[in-house]
Amino acid sequence: MATLGLNAHLSIERYLLIFHNAFIQKYSISLHYVPAISLIIVALLYTFICIVSYPCKSTYDYNAVVCGDACFTLNPILGPLGWLIFYLVPLVIVVVSNLLLIIQVTRQKRRMLQANVWKKNLGMVLQLLTVTGVLYVSWLPIILTSVINVIHLTPVLFELQANWLLLGLIYIAVLSSPLTAIVAIPELRKEMYTMIQGWRGKIMHDRVGPVTIAAHMVTKGTQQM
């Protein structure tokens, strides 16, 4: 839950960095550090209160693909509220922030071209869209189906979750994060390219080495004869 909240915060901050850079630099502590730390603290408190301290006993089936969930999710208020506040709302914020960012960048394209900042801001937009695009695919299906199931249990959606067809998608964001970072960050992409070129040159050198030595030994043996 802290991951989604931080992504929502970063989406808003990216918008401010592009269009209100002086403002966010002036209030960097209030707009950057305080929200990020607060999101982590709130997530930890929510987990402790609703999972560790909640007065109920969770039942898990360790033979099932999805063994179960914390018992507080069965509460008709806390269950839907937790999914809405910590999962659905951050995703909505990410979507809205990105849409506003794209609209604003498109509207100000001409002015940015004149100021020679269009290329830089376009790169920032592409970075954000690459990372958050994976986030949409990973989390949106499981969040929507979970909220629906908590409010009104639907057998079809429950089966999709129980068989990992939807729940497994959340790991896409984690497993693909190195690839999205390489695609989104030009400096990292350039460094990876240089590293691969170095490995390639070393491999080619190792392949040529034994052939050169063998040829040298054959020549030396011929001269001795």
Z-matrix of the N, CA and C atoms (Angstrom, degrees):
N
C 1 1.466
C 2 1.528 1 111.76
N 3 1.341 2 116.16 1 -33.55
C 4 1.461 3 119.02 2 177.50
C 5 1.524 4 110.99 3 -66.15
N 6 1.338 5 116.41 4 -32.50
C 7 1.466 6 120.52 5 -179.81
C 8 1.517 7 111.34 6 -62.81
N 9 1.331 8 116.70 7 -46.95
C 10 1.464 9 120.17 8 179.79
C 11 1.521 10 111.06 9 -65.72
N 12 1.324 11 116.53 10 -40.62
C 13 1.457 12 119.73 11 178.25
C 14 1.518 13 112.32 12 -62.35
N 15 1.329 14 116.65 13 -41.99
C 16 1.463 15 120.64 14 178.47
C 17 1.524 16 111.46 15 -66.73
N 18 1.337 17 116.91 16 -36.69
C 19 1.467 18 119.64 17 176.58
C 20 1.521 19 111.45 18 -64.56
N 21 1.333 20 116.73 19 -38.77
C 22 1.463 21 120.38 20 176.77
C 23 1.530 22 110.49 21 -64.36
N 24 1.323 23 115.76 22 -43.57
C 25 1.468 24 120.33 23 178.20
C 26 1.526 25 111.16 24 -62.42
N 27 1.325 26 117.21 25 -42.19
C 28 1.461 27 121.09 26 179.94
C 29 1.525 28 111.86 27 -67.18
N 30 1.337 29 117.07 28 -32.48
C 31 1.467 30 120.02 29 177.67
C 32 1.526 31 110.77 30 -64.68
N 33 1.329 32 115.36 31 -43.42
C 34 1.468 33 119.58 32 177.63
C 35 1.528 34 110.30 33 -65.94
N 36 1.327 35 115.56 34 -42.43
C 37 1.464 36 119.62 35 -178.13
C 38 1.529 37 111.24 36 -65.63
N 39 1.328 38 117.18 37 -37.20
C 40 1.466 39 119.93 38 178.18
C 41 1.532 40 110.48 39 -62.65
N 42 1.321 41 116.94 40 -40.59
C 43 1.468 42 120.80 41 177.29
C 44 1.530 43 110.21 42 -60.94
N 45 1.332 44 116.34 43 -45.12
C 46 1.465 45 120.20 44 -179.43
C 47 1.528 46 111.56 45 -66.83
N 48 1.330 47 117.02 46 -35.80
C 49 1.463 48 120.01 47 179.42
C 50 1.523 49 111.88 48 -63.89
N 51 1.326 50 116.57 49 -34.72
C 52 1.461 51 120.29 50 -177.52
C 53 1.523 52 111.67 51 -78.63
N 54 1.338 53 116.66 52 -44.41
C 55 1.468 54 119.81 53 -170.93
C 56 1.531 55 114.03 54 -107.20
N 57 1.330 56 117.55 55 -15.78
C 58 1.470 57 119.97 56 179.91
C 59 1.524 58 108.81 57 -138.78
N 60 1.315 59 115.63 58 54.00
C 61 1.461 60 120.73 59 -173.36
C 62 1.530 61 112.01 60 -63.00
N 63 1.320 62 117.09 61 -43.30
C 64 1.468 63 120.32 62 -178.80
C 65 1.524 64 111.18 63 -62.69
N 66 1.334 65 116.02 64 -38.96
C 67 1.463 66 120.63 65 -178.92
C 68 1.529 67 111.29 66 -64.81
N 69 1.334 68 116.52 67 -46.10
C 70 1.467 69 118.95 68 -177.29
C 71 1.526 70 111.24 69 -72.44
N 72 1.337 71 117.46 70 -29.48
C 73 1.461 72 119.72 71 175.93
C 74 1.528 73 110.82 72 -68.21
N 75 1.312 74 115.93 73 -35.10
C 76 1.464 75 120.60 74 -179.19
C 77 1.521 76 111.43 75 -69.82
N 78 1.333 77 116.63 76 -39.08
C 79 1.467 78 121.21 77 -177.91
C 80 1.535 79 110.46 78 -114.10
N 81 1.312 80 116.91 79 45.57
C 82 1.467 81 120.98 80 -174.84
C 83 1.527 82 112.43 81 -64.12
N 84 1.323 83 117.22 82 -36.00
C 85 1.470 84 119.59 83 -179.27
C 86 1.526 85 110.42 84 -66.42
N 87 1.340 86 116.64 85 -46.06
C 88 1.466 87 120.70 86 -177.87
C 89 1.519 88 112.68 87 -71.98
N 90 1.329 89 117.41 88 -33.99
C 91 1.461 90 120.76 89 -173.77
C 92 1.526 91 113.75 90 -97.00
N 93 1.324 92 117.62 91 -16.87
C 94 1.469 93 119.64 92 -177.70
C 95 1.529 94 111.94 93 -114.36
N 96 1.321 95 117.33 94 -61.54
C 97 1.461 96 120.71 95 -171.91
C 98 1.527 97 112.85 96 -72.98
N 99 1.326 98 116.78 97 -45.57
C 100 1.470 99 119.83 98 -177.25
C 101 1.533 100 112.09 99 -61.94
N 102 1.347 101 120.27 100 -49.32
C 103 1.471 102 119.11 101 178.48
C 104 1.528 103 113.40 102 -61.64
N 105 1.327 104 117.67 103 -41.17
C 106 1.470 105 120.44 104 -178.41
C 107 1.522 106 111.27 105 -63.41
N 108 1.325 107 116.76 106 -46.31
C 109 1.469 108 120.44 107 179.44
C 110 1.523 109 110.66 108 -67.21
N 111 1.336 110 117.14 109 -39.27
C 112 1.466 111 121.12 110 -179.84
C 113 1.525 112 111.68 111 -63.15
N 114 1.322 113 117.71 112 -40.18
C 115 1.462 114 121.03 113 179.34
C 116 1.523 115 111.45 114 -61.96
N 117 1.313 116 116.81 115 -41.53
C 118 1.466 117 120.42 116 179.11
C 119 1.527 118 110.69 117 -66.21
N 120 1.329 119 116.89 118 -43.36
C 121 1.468 120 120.87 119 -179.75
C 122 1.525 121 110.74 120 -64.13
N 123 1.330 122 117.24 121 -44.33
C 124 1.471 123 120.97 122 179.80
C 125 1.527 124 110.87 123 -62.34
N 126 1.322 125 117.11 124 -41.51
C 127 1.468 126 120.46 125 178.85
C 128 1.524 127 111.23 126 -62.88
N 129 1.331 128 117.01 127 -41.41
C 130 1.467 129 120.65 128 178.73
C 131 1.525 130 111.25 129 -66.27
N 132 1.335 131 117.16 130 -43.12
C 133 1.468 132 120.86 131 178.52
C 134 1.524 133 111.41 132 -63.91
N 135 1.323 134 116.62 133 -42.85
C 136 1.464 135 120.62 134 179.52
C 137 1.530 136 110.63 135 -62.06
N 138 1.326 137 116.43 136 -42.98
C 139 1.463 138 120.34 137 178.89
C 140 1.524 139 111.18 138 -64.01
N 141 1.325 140 117.12 139 -42.64
C 142 1.465 141 120.49 140 -179.47
C 143 1.525 142 111.48 141 -65.95
N 144 1.334 143 116.99 142 -44.52
C 145 1.466 144 120.69 143 -176.45
C 146 1.525 145 111.53 144 -70.30
N 147 1.324 146 117.24 145 -44.83
C 148 1.468 147 120.48 146 -172.42
C 149 1.528 148 113.95 147 -87.35
N 150 1.317 149 118.21 148 -22.65
C 151 1.467 150 119.87 149 -178.05
C 152 1.527 151 111.77 150 -108.61
N 153 1.333 152 116.97 151 -47.87
C 154 1.462 153 119.67 152 -176.67
C 155 1.523 154 111.66 153 -80.24
N 156 1.330 155 117.70 154 -44.64
C 157 1.464 156 121.19 155 -172.12
C 158 1.523 157 114.60 156 -99.20
N 159 1.322 158 118.56 157 -7.55
C 160 1.470 159 119.65 158 -176.05
C 161 1.532 160 109.88 159 -67.15
N 162 1.356 161 117.73 160 133.37
C 163 1.481 162 121.69 161 -174.20
C 164 1.530 163 113.40 162 -77.05
N 165 1.301 164 116.58 163 68.43
C 166 1.461 165 121.12 164 173.85
C 167 1.518 166 108.11 165 -156.60
N 168 1.309 167 116.93 166 167.37
C 169 1.459 168 121.50 167 -178.66
C 170 1.516 169 109.61 168 -115.81
N 171 1.308 170 116.07 169 121.22
C 172 1.460 171 120.67 170 179.64
C 173 1.527 172 110.15 171 -78.50
N 174 1.321 173 115.88 172 139.90
C 175 1.463 174 122.14 173 178.80
C 176 1.524 175 108.77 174 -113.78
N 177 1.319 176 115.59 175 127.59
C 178 1.462 177 120.66 176 -177.19
C 179 1.527 178 110.74 177 -122.48
N 180 1.303 179 115.85 178 142.58
C 181 1.461 180 122.90 179 175.83
C 182 1.530 181 107.68 180 -108.03
N 183 1.316 182 116.15 181 101.03
C 184 1.464 183 120.59 182 -173.84
C 185 1.523 184 113.15 183 -76.94
N 186 1.330 185 117.25 184 -4.84
C 187 1.463 186 120.88 185 175.46
C 188 1.529 187 112.22 186 -91.42
N 189 1.342 188 115.98 187 -9.49
C 190 1.465 189 120.42 188 -179.05
C 191 1.522 190 110.13 189 -89.78
N 192 1.331 191 115.60 190 158.51
C 193 1.468 192 120.26 191 177.85
C 194 1.519 193 109.96 192 -63.31
N 195 1.335 194 116.58 193 -46.74
C 196 1.460 195 122.76 194 173.37
C 197 1.519 196 106.66 195 -108.77
N 198 1.327 197 117.16 196 107.94
C 199 1.468 198 121.05 197 -169.13
C 200 1.519 199 113.77 198 -71.02
N 201 1.316 200 118.88 199 -19.02
C 202 1.456 201 120.77 200 179.69
C 203 1.514 202 111.63 201 140.73
N 204 1.330 203 115.50 202 -173.73
C 205 1.460 204 120.87 203 -177.96
C 206 1.510 205 108.82 204 -133.56
N 207 1.322 206 116.15 205 167.74
C 208 1.461 207 120.60 206 177.24
C 209 1.524 208 109.87 207 -62.80
N 210 1.319 209 115.98 208 143.95
C 211 1.464 210 120.12 209 -172.63
C 212 1.524 211 113.23 210 -66.98
N 213 1.334 212 118.34 211 -21.68
C 214 1.463 213 119.20 212 -178.92
C 215 1.528 214 111.91 213 -65.68
N 216 1.339 215 116.93 214 -20.98
C 217 1.466 216 119.98 215 179.92
C 218 1.525 217 111.97 216 -67.24
N 219 1.344 218 116.96 217 -17.53
C 220 1.465 219 120.59 218 177.44
C 221 1.524 220 111.95 219 -79.45
N 222 1.320 221 116.58 220 -12.52
C 223 1.464 222 120.09 221 176.35
C 224 1.527 223 108.85 222 -66.26
N 225 1.344 224 117.99 223 127.89
C 226 1.472 225 119.95 224 -174.97
C 227 1.526 226 114.37 225 -64.38
N 228 1.336 227 117.05 226 -15.76
C 229 1.467 228 120.15 227 179.21
C 230 1.529 229 111.03 228 -104.54
N 231 1.325 230 116.67 229 -52.19
C 232 1.465 231 120.35 230 -176.28
C 233 1.521 232 112.55 231 -66.77
N 234 1.338 233 116.77 232 -35.95
C 235 1.462 234 120.03 233 -178.58
C 236 1.524 235 112.94 234 -60.57
N 237 1.342 236 117.83 235 -62.66
C 238 1.473 237 119.44 236 178.65
C 239 1.528 238 112.99 237 -62.13
N 240 1.353 239 116.44 238 -36.22
C 241 1.465 240 119.80 239 -177.90
C 242 1.528 241 111.15 240 -63.93
N 243 1.332 242 116.09 241 -40.99
C 244 1.458 243 119.51 242 178.92
C 245 1.515 244 112.32 243 -63.13
N 246 1.337 245 116.61 244 -44.52
C 247 1.469 246 120.10 245 178.96
C 248 1.523 247 111.46 246 -65.01
N 249 1.326 248 116.50 247 -39.61
C 250 1.465 249 119.95 248 -178.09
C 251 1.527 250 111.65 249 -67.86
N 252 1.342 251 116.44 250 -48.58
C 253 1.464 252 120.55 251 -173.43
C 254 1.525 253 112.24 252 -73.54
N 255 1.318 254 116.51 253 -43.96
C 256 1.466 255 119.63 254 -171.17
C 257 1.523 256 114.06 255 -96.03
N 258 1.332 257 117.31 256 -10.74
C 259 1.464 258 118.77 257 -178.53
C 260 1.531 259 112.64 258 -125.24
N 261 1.334 260 116.74 259 -55.76
C 262 1.460 261 119.19 260 -174.99
C 263 1.528 262 112.20 261 -71.37
N 264 1.335 263 117.01 262 -45.80
C 265 1.470 264 120.46 263 -179.08
C 266 1.536 265 112.06 264 -60.17
N 267 1.342 266 119.84 265 -46.19
C 268 1.471 267 118.29 266 176.35
C 269 1.520 268 113.59 267 -58.96
N 270 1.350 269 117.23 268 -38.47
C 271 1.463 270 119.28 269 178.28
C 272 1.523 271 111.50 270 -65.43
N 273 1.332 272 116.76 271 -39.67
C 274 1.465 273 120.47 272 177.36
C 275 1.528 274 110.05 273 -63.20
N 276 1.327 275 116.86 274 -41.81
C 277 1.466 276 120.73 275 178.28
C 278 1.522 277 110.71 276 -61.58
N 279 1.332 278 116.81 277 -42.13
C 280 1.463 279 120.89 278 178.65
C 281 1.525 280 110.74 279 -62.04
N 282 1.337 281 116.55 280 -44.64
C 283 1.468 282 120.98 281 -179.36
C 284 1.521 283 110.74 282 -63.28
N 285 1.332 284 116.77 283 -49.17
C 286 1.469 285 121.27 284 -177.76
C 287 1.530 286 110.55 285 -63.91
N 288 1.323 287 117.11 286 -43.25
C 289 1.471 288 120.62 287 179.92
C 290 1.521 289 111.45 288 -61.29
N 291 1.333 290 115.96 289 -42.09
C 292 1.464 291 119.46 290 179.90
C 293 1.523 292 111.88 291 -67.38
N 294 1.338 293 116.41 292 -40.70
C 295 1.464 294 119.75 293 178.35
C 296 1.523 295 110.89 294 -62.81
N 297 1.330 296 116.70 295 -44.71
C 298 1.466 297 120.39 296 177.62
C 299 1.525 298 110.99 297 -62.03
N 300 1.323 299 115.78 298 -38.90
C 301 1.460 300 120.21 299 179.89
C 302 1.525 301 111.23 300 -63.67
N 303 1.330 302 116.45 301 -45.85
C 304 1.465 303 120.61 302 -179.91
C 305 1.525 304 110.86 303 -63.99
N 306 1.342 305 116.69 304 -44.30
C 307 1.465 306 121.01 305 -179.93
C 308 1.526 307 110.63 306 -62.11
N 309 1.329 308 116.15 307 -45.26
C 310 1.463 309 120.57 308 -177.60
C 311 1.528 310 111.47 309 -66.86
N 312 1.332 311 116.65 310 -41.77
C 313 1.466 312 119.93 311 179.00
C 314 1.523 313 110.56 312 -63.83
N 315 1.335 314 116.88 313 -41.21
C 316 1.464 315 121.03 314 179.62
C 317 1.526 316 111.11 315 -65.02
N 318 1.317 317 116.92 316 -41.01
C 319 1.466 318 120.84 317 -179.32
C 320 1.526 319 111.67 318 -67.35
N 321 1.314 320 117.07 319 -35.01
C 322 1.464 321 120.46 320 -175.86
C 323 1.529 322 112.86 321 -99.73
N 324 1.334 323 116.24 322 16.96
C 325 1.464 324 119.93 323 -176.86
C 326 1.529 325 111.67 324 -58.74
N 327 1.317 326 117.51 325 -45.37
C 328 1.465 327 120.57 326 -176.76
C 329 1.518 328 111.29 327 -62.73
N 330 1.322 329 116.77 328 -45.52
C 331 1.469 330 119.79 329 179.99
C 332 1.528 331 110.96 330 -65.29
N 333 1.335 332 116.22 331 -37.36
C 334 1.464 333 120.10 332 178.95
C 335 1.528 334 111.79 333 -67.67
N 336 1.331 335 116.30 334 -35.43
C 337 1.462 336 119.71 335 177.51
C 338 1.519 337 110.90 336 -63.73
N 339 1.338 338 115.73 337 -39.94
C 340 1.456 339 119.91 338 178.87
C 341 1.527 340 111.36 339 -67.13
N 342 1.327 341 116.14 340 -32.42
C 343 1.468 342 120.10 341 -179.16
C 344 1.527 343 112.73 342 -91.15
N 345 1.356 344 117.07 343 2.56
C 346 1.466 345 123.00 344 178.68
C 347 1.532 346 112.84 345 60.25
N 348 1.319 347 117.16 346 32.63
C 349 1.471 348 120.17 347 177.45
C 350 1.523 349 111.38 348 -116.73
N 351 1.332 350 117.06 349 1.22
C 352 1.467 351 120.36 350 -178.23
C 353 1.528 352 111.36 351 -61.60
N 354 1.315 353 116.84 352 -45.79
C 355 1.464 354 120.42 353 -177.21
C 356 1.523 355 111.09 354 -63.23
N 357 1.322 356 116.30 355 -41.42
C 358 1.461 357 120.62 356 -179.98
C 359 1.525 358 110.93 357 -64.76
N 360 1.334 359 117.33 358 -47.42
C 361 1.461 360 120.89 359 -178.79
C 362 1.522 361 111.88 360 -69.07
N 363 1.333 362 116.94 361 -34.93
C 364 1.460 363 119.76 362 176.89
C 365 1.525 364 110.64 363 -63.44
N 366 1.331 365 116.06 364 -38.36
C 367 1.460 366 119.57 365 176.73
C 368 1.514 367 111.92 366 -63.45
N 369 1.337 368 116.95 367 -39.69
C 370 1.457 369 120.62 368 178.26
C 371 1.518 370 110.99 369 -65.17
N 372 1.327 371 116.94 370 -39.12
C 373 1.465 372 120.84 371 178.53
C 374 1.525 373 110.56 372 -64.53
N 375 1.318 374 117.25 373 -44.32
C 376 1.464 375 120.88 374 179.90
C 377 1.526 376 111.35 375 -64.36
N 378 1.326 377 116.56 376 -37.35
C 379 1.459 378 119.78 377 176.29
C 380 1.522 379 110.89 378 -60.84
N 381 1.326 380 115.35 379 -46.90
C 382 1.460 381 120.12 380 -178.35
C 383 1.518 382 111.46 381 -64.44
N 384 1.324 383 117.20 382 -43.16
C 385 1.458 384 120.91 383 -178.53
C 386 1.524 385 111.58 384 -66.50
N 387 1.316 386 117.11 385 -35.16
C 388 1.463 387 120.13 386 178.72
C 389 1.519 388 111.28 387 -63.75
N 390 1.324 389 115.80 388 -47.03
C 391 1.460 390 120.34 389 -177.67
C 392 1.523 391 111.34 390 -70.22
N 393 1.325 392 117.15 391 -47.41
C 394 1.459 393 119.99 392 -176.93
C 395 1.525 394 112.35 393 -73.11
N 396 1.333 395 117.81 394 -25.99
C 397 1.466 396 119.87 395 176.47
C 398 1.513 397 111.65 396 -60.97
N 399 1.325 398 116.19 397 -41.23
C 400 1.467 399 120.38 398 176.06
C 401 1.524 400 109.95 399 -64.94
N 402 1.317 401 116.25 400 -35.84
C 403 1.467 402 120.84 401 179.69
C 404 1.522 403 111.33 402 -63.59
N 405 1.347 404 117.52 403 -41.91
C 406 1.465 405 120.50 404 178.33
C 407 1.518 406 111.03 405 -59.11
N 408 1.335 407 115.52 406 -50.45
C 409 1.465 408 120.80 407 -176.43
C 410 1.526 409 110.89 408 -61.66
N 411 1.325 410 116.86 409 -35.02
C 412 1.458 411 121.03 410 -175.18
C 413 1.523 412 112.77 411 -75.75
N 414 1.315 413 116.59 412 -46.35
C 415 1.459 414 120.01 413 -167.23
C 416 1.526 415 115.32 414 -102.26
N 417 1.315 416 118.37 415 -31.44
C 418 1.464 417 119.59 416 -172.39
C 419 1.529 418 113.55 417 -59.16
N 420 1.349 419 120.99 418 -45.40
C 421 1.473 420 119.69 419 -179.60
C 422 1.524 421 113.56 420 -60.82
N 423 1.336 422 117.39 421 -46.44
C 424 1.461 423 120.15 422 -176.90
C 425 1.524 424 111.61 423 -69.67
N 426 1.339 425 117.83 424 -33.64
C 427 1.462 426 120.11 425 179.63
C 428 1.522 427 110.67 426 -67.92
N 429 1.322 428 117.09 427 -48.25
C 430 1.467 429 120.28 428 -178.86
C 431 1.523 430 111.40 429 -62.49
N 432 1.330 431 117.27 430 -45.42
C 433 1.470 432 119.82 431 -179.07
C 434 1.524 433 111.61 432 -67.69
N 435 1.328 434 117.60 433 -34.16
C 436 1.465 435 120.35 434 179.44
C 437 1.519 436 111.35 435 -68.40
N 438 1.330 437 116.81 436 -42.01
C 439 1.467 438 119.92 437 177.61
C 440 1.527 439 110.30 438 -63.07
N 441 1.327 440 116.98 439 -42.17
C 442 1.468 441 120.77 440 178.61
C 443 1.520 442 110.68 441 -63.38
N 444 1.329 443 117.54 442 -42.78
C 445 1.465 444 120.94 443 -179.05
C 446 1.516 445 112.64 444 -67.62
N 447 1.338 446 116.89 445 -35.01
C 448 1.461 447 119.49 446 178.58
C 449 1.518 448 110.48 447 -68.27
N 450 1.332 449 116.56 448 -40.83
C 451 1.470 450 120.39 449 179.69
C 452 1.521 451 110.94 450 -74.27
N 453 1.326 452 116.81 451 -46.10
C 454 1.472 453 121.46 452 -179.97
C 455 1.527 454 108.24 453 -147.98
N 456 1.331 455 115.89 454 111.43
C 457 1.459 456 120.85 455 -175.37
C 458 1.522 457 110.98 456 -63.03
N 459 1.326 458 115.20 457 124.18
C 460 1.466 459 122.19 458 178.48
C 461 1.525 460 108.36 459 -114.99
N 462 1.337 461 118.60 460 117.28
C 463 1.474 462 120.97 461 -175.51
C 464 1.527 463 113.77 462 -56.43
N 465 1.334 464 117.43 463 -40.51
C 466 1.467 465 120.13 464 -177.66
C 467 1.530 466 110.68 465 -64.11
N 468 1.330 467 116.65 466 -47.41
C 469 1.461 468 120.29 467 179.78
C 470 1.524 469 111.24 468 -66.41
N 471 1.334 470 116.07 469 -36.32
C 472 1.465 471 119.67 470 178.17
C 473 1.526 472 110.91 471 -63.30
N 474 1.323 473 117.11 472 -40.51
C 475 1.467 474 120.98 473 178.66
C 476 1.532 475 111.21 474 -65.79
N 477 1.325 476 116.37 475 -38.26
C 478 1.466 477 119.70 476 178.04
C 479 1.528 478 111.25 477 -62.22
N 480 1.329 479 115.92 478 -39.39
C 481 1.462 480 119.82 479 177.69
C 482 1.524 481 111.18 480 -72.09
N 483 1.323 482 117.05 481 -43.46
C 484 1.465 483 121.24 482 -175.95
C 485 1.522 484 112.31 483 -64.29
N 486 1.318 485 117.36 484 -27.80
C 487 1.463 486 121.20 485 -179.51
C 488 1.529 487 112.94 486 -98.28
N 489 1.316 488 116.88 487 15.77
C 490 1.461 489 123.17 488 174.81
C 491 1.526 490 114.00 489 67.21
N 492 1.331 491 117.66 490 10.31
C 493 1.459 492 118.58 491 -179.70
C 494 1.525 493 111.41 492 -68.66
N 495 1.331 494 116.41 493 -28.72
C 496 1.466 495 120.32 494 177.58
C 497 1.524 496 111.66 495 -107.57
N 498 1.333 497 116.39 496 -41.12
C 499 1.463 498 119.85 497 -176.57
C 500 1.522 499 111.84 498 -63.81
N 501 1.333 500 116.39 499 -33.67
C 502 1.460 501 119.47 500 -179.60
C 503 1.512 502 114.07 501 -66.44
N 504 1.338 503 117.15 502 -17.89
C 505 1.465 504 120.16 503 -178.94
C 506 1.523 505 112.82 504 -65.81
N 507 1.349 506 117.10 505 -26.02
C 508 1.466 507 118.96 506 -176.07
C 509 1.526 508 111.58 507 -65.04
N 510 1.329 509 117.17 508 -20.41
C 511 1.462 510 119.67 509 -179.76
C 512 1.525 511 112.20 510 -81.48
N 513 1.336 512 116.83 511 -8.91
C 514 1.464 513 119.28 512 177.40
C 515 1.527 514 110.23 513 -61.89
N 516 1.339 515 116.31 514 -42.13
C 517 1.468 516 120.21 515 -178.85
C 518 1.519 517 111.39 516 -62.35
N 519 1.339 518 116.61 517 -38.22
C 520 1.467 519 120.37 518 -178.63
C 521 1.524 520 110.94 519 -73.68
N 522 1.340 521 116.22 520 -48.48
C 523 1.462 522 120.49 521 -174.92
C 524 1.529 523 112.57 522 -70.00
N 525 1.328 524 116.25 523 -30.63
C 526 1.468 525 119.06 524 -177.44
C 527 1.524 526 113.21 525 -94.76
N 528 1.329 527 117.90 526 0.64
C 529 1.465 528 119.95 527 -177.71
C 530 1.528 529 113.22 528 -59.78
N 531 1.352 530 120.71 529 -38.22
C 532 1.474 531 118.00 530 176.01
C 533 1.527 532 112.67 531 -62.67
N 534 1.339 533 116.93 532 -39.24
C 535 1.464 534 120.00 533 -179.88
C 536 1.522 535 111.46 534 -68.41
N 537 1.345 536 116.50 535 -42.73
C 538 1.463 537 119.41 536 179.04
C 539 1.523 538 111.01 537 -65.35
N 540 1.333 539 117.09 538 -34.24
C 541 1.465 540 120.02 539 177.49
C 542 1.523 541 110.90 540 -65.47
N 543 1.343 542 116.80 541 -40.59
C 544 1.464 543 120.48 542 178.90
C 545 1.524 544 110.65 543 -64.74
N 546 1.338 545 116.31 544 -40.59
C 547 1.462 546 120.50 545 -179.64
C 548 1.521 547 111.09 546 -70.09
N 549 1.331 548 116.85 547 -39.53
C 550 1.464 549 120.72 548 -171.15
C 551 1.521 550 114.00 549 -84.23
N 552 1.333 551 118.19 550 -26.67
C 553 1.465 552 120.74 551 -174.32
C 554 1.526 553 109.43 552 -108.49
N 555 1.329 554 118.53 553 108.67
C 556 1.473 555 121.29 554 -177.11
C 557 1.524 556 113.23 555 -59.64
N 558 1.341 557 117.33 556 -39.24
C 559 1.460 558 120.15 557 -178.66
C 560 1.524 559 111.11 558 -62.76
N 561 1.332 560 116.20 559 -42.33
C 562 1.459 561 120.14 560 178.86
C 563 1.522 562 110.91 561 -67.26
N 564 1.331 563 115.88 562 -38.58
C 565 1.467 564 120.00 563 178.58
C 566 1.534 565 110.47 564 -62.66
N 567 1.325 566 116.67 565 -42.09
C 568 1.468 567 120.40 566 179.18
C 569 1.526 568 110.80 567 -65.62
N 570 1.334 569 116.24 568 -40.63
C 571 1.464 570 119.97 569 179.38
C 572 1.528 571 111.31 570 -65.50
N 573 1.337 572 116.93 571 -40.14
C 574 1.468 573 120.45 572 177.83
C 575 1.527 574 110.76 573 -64.76
N 576 1.332 575 116.98 574 -39.33
C 577 1.464 576 120.58 575 178.84
C 578 1.532 577 110.65 576 -63.32
N 579 1.337 578 116.07 577 -43.26
C 580 1.470 579 120.03 578 178.34
C 581 1.522 580 110.84 579 -63.06
N 582 1.335 581 116.23 580 -40.45
C 583 1.457 582 120.41 581 179.84
C 584 1.527 583 111.56 582 -64.93
N 585 1.340 584 116.37 583 -43.03
C 586 1.467 585 120.64 584 179.25
C 587 1.522 586 110.68 585 -64.60
N 588 1.331 587 116.70 586 -40.76
C 589 1.461 588 120.19 587 177.75
C 590 1.531 589 111.29 588 -62.15
N 591 1.343 590 115.99 589 -38.19
C 592 1.462 591 119.64 590 177.33
C 593 1.520 592 111.99 591 -64.83
N 594 1.350 593 115.93 592 -43.19
C 595 1.474 594 119.75 593 177.37
C 596 1.525 595 110.93 594 -63.42
N 597 1.326 596 115.54 595 -40.35
C 598 1.464 597 119.52 596 -179.04
C 599 1.530 598 110.98 597 -64.19
N 600 1.336 599 116.55 598 -42.78
C 601 1.456 600 119.78 599 178.35
C 602 1.521 601 112.16 600 -63.73
N 603 1.339 602 116.20 601 -38.30
C 604 1.461 603 120.14 602 178.96
C 605 1.521 604 111.13 603 -66.38
N 606 1.336 605 117.18 604 -41.42
C 607 1.467 606 121.15 605 179.08
C 608 1.518 607 110.63 606 -63.85
N 609 1.335 608 116.41 607 -44.10
C 610 1.461 609 119.90 608 179.47
C 611 1.530 610 111.07 609 -63.63
N 612 1.328 611 116.83 610 -37.63
C 613 1.465 612 120.99 611 178.54
C 614 1.525 613 110.83 612 -65.55
N 615 1.357 614 116.53 613 -41.39
C 616 1.465 615 120.46 614 179.07
C 617 1.525 616 111.50 615 -65.88
N 618 1.330 617 117.06 616 -33.72
C 619 1.461 618 120.19 617 179.24
C 620 1.529 619 111.55 618 -69.61
N 621 1.331 620 117.00 619 -37.68
C 622 1.460 621 121.55 620 -176.62
C 623 1.520 622 111.19 621 -77.12
N 624 1.347 623 117.75 622 -30.06
C 625 1.452 624 122.42 623 -174.80
C 626 1.513 625 115.47 624 -53.95
N 627 1.341 626 120.69 625 -56.07
C 628 1.459 627 122.08 626 -177.78
C 629 1.520 628 112.90 627 -60.54
N 630 1.356 629 118.01 628 -35.89
C 631 1.462 630 121.77 629 179.72
C 632 1.515 631 109.98 630 -64.04
N 633 1.335 632 116.74 631 -41.99
C 634 1.462 633 121.35 632 179.77
C 635 1.522 634 111.13 633 -64.39
N 636 1.324 635 116.84 634 -42.23
C 637 1.463 636 121.70 635 179.85
C 638 1.521 637 110.63 636 -64.74
N 639 1.343 638 116.32 637 -43.10
C 640 1.462 639 120.51 638 -179.70
C 641 1.524 640 110.79 639 -62.36
N 642 1.329 641 117.22 640 -43.42
C 643 1.462 642 121.19 641 179.36
C 644 1.523 643 110.90 642 -63.38
N 645 1.333 644 115.84 643 -38.59
C 646 1.461 645 120.34 644 179.23
C 647 1.528 646 110.93 645 -65.23
N 648 1.345 647 117.39 646 -39.68
C 649 1.462 648 121.71 647 179.81
C 650 1.522 649 111.06 648 -67.26
N 651 1.341 650 117.44 649 -39.18
C 652 1.467 651 121.15 650 178.50
C 653 1.526 652 110.70 651 -63.84
N 654 1.346 653 115.99 652 -42.94
C 655 1.468 654 121.11 653 179.46
C 656 1.524 655 111.18 654 -63.15
N 657 1.332 656 116.16 655 -41.42
C 658 1.462 657 121.20 656 -179.61
C 659 1.521 658 110.90 657 -65.63
N 660 1.347 659 117.33 658 -40.68
C 661 1.463 660 121.39 659 179.18
C 662 1.513 661 111.70 660 -65.19
N 663 1.313 662 117.76 661 -37.00
C 664 1.468 663 122.08 662 179.34
C 665 1.517 664 111.14 663 -65.66
N 666 1.342 665 115.34 664 -40.23
C 667 1.458 666 119.69 665 179.82
C 668 1.524 667 111.62 666 -65.78
N 669 1.343 668 117.25 667 -36.83
C 670 1.459 669 120.72 668 179.19
C 671 1.518 670 111.57 669 -67.21
N 672 1.334 671 117.45 670 -34.45
C 673 1.465 672 121.44 671 178.70
C 674 1.529 673 110.53 672 -69.82
